[in-house]
Amino acid sequence: MELVEAGAVTAPPITTFDLSQAEAAHRLSESRHLRGKLVFAVRGG
């Protein structure tokens, strides 16, 4: 925990896409330019 508090360790970034942007998210993932996690936001209606 000390390393996190000191800023020596950071969490990977999270990139969020709406489910309607699945194609763009897939392209980003396949391009190998994505760092961290890819998350889809699914909103119920």
GUTORFI-183723 format. One record per atom (N, C-alpha, C): residue in three letters; x, y, z. Coordinates in pm, whole numbers, plus 50000, padded with zeros to 5 digits. Layout:
ALAXYZ...
END
This chain:
MET500824988150000MET500005000050000MET500875012550000GLU502025011850059GLU502915023450063GLU503335027749923LEU503565017949834LEU503965021249697LEU502855028449622VAL501615024449645VAL500475031049581VAL500355045349633GLU500455046949763GLU500345060249823GLU501475069349778ALA502655063649753ALA503815071449708ALA503755074449559GLY502815068249488GLY502695070349344GLY503645061849262ALA504325052349326ALA505265043649255ALA504545032849175VAL503325029649214VAL502525019549145VAL501185025949111THR500795024848985THR499505030448945THR498655019648879ALA497365021548885ALA496435012248821ALA496425014848671PRO496225004448591PRO496155006648446PRO494915014848412PRO494975022648304PRO493815030748266PRO492655021948221ILE491455027248236ILE490245020348192ILE489615028748082THR489405022647965THR488755029347853THR487335024147844THR486355033147849THR484955029247849THR484295032847717PHE483535023447663PHE482775025447540PHE481325021947567ASP480405028947500ASP479015024547499ASP478955011847415LEU477995003447442LEU477864991047367LEU477684993647218SER477085004947184SER476905008447043SER478225011346973GLN479295013047049GLN480625015746994GLN481505003246993ALA480894991646994ALA481654979047002ALA482644977546887GLU482254981646769GLU483164980446654GLU484424988846674ALA484265001146720ALA485415009846745ALA486285004346857ALA485654998846959ALA486414992947070ALA487224980947023HIS486624972946937HIS487334961346884HIS488524965746799ARG488324975946717ARG489434981046636ARG490574985946724LEU490244993146831LEU491264998046923LEU492014986446988SER491284976347030SER491904964647092SER492824957546994GLU492394955846871GLU493184948846770GLU494404957046725SER494354970246742SER495454978746698SER496654978146791ARG496474971946905ARG497534970647007ARG497944984047066HIS497074994247054HIS497345007147115HIS496575008947246LEU495884998647286LEU495104999147409LEU495984995247526ARG495985003447628ARG496685000047752ARG495624999347861GLY495744989647947GLY494784988348055GLY493584979948015LYS492434983848065LYS491214975948046LYS490234982947953LEU489464974847884LEU488404979547796LEU487084975447859VAL486194985247879VAL484914982747947VAL483774987847860PHE482704979947852PHE481494984247782PHE480474988747884ALA479915000647862ALA478855005847947ALA477525001447887VAL476774993347960VAL475484988447914VAL474424995048000ARG473575002747935ARG472535009948009ARG471175003747978GLY470475000248082GLY469134994448065GLY468115005348041GLY467025001347980GLY466065011547946GLY464775009548010
END
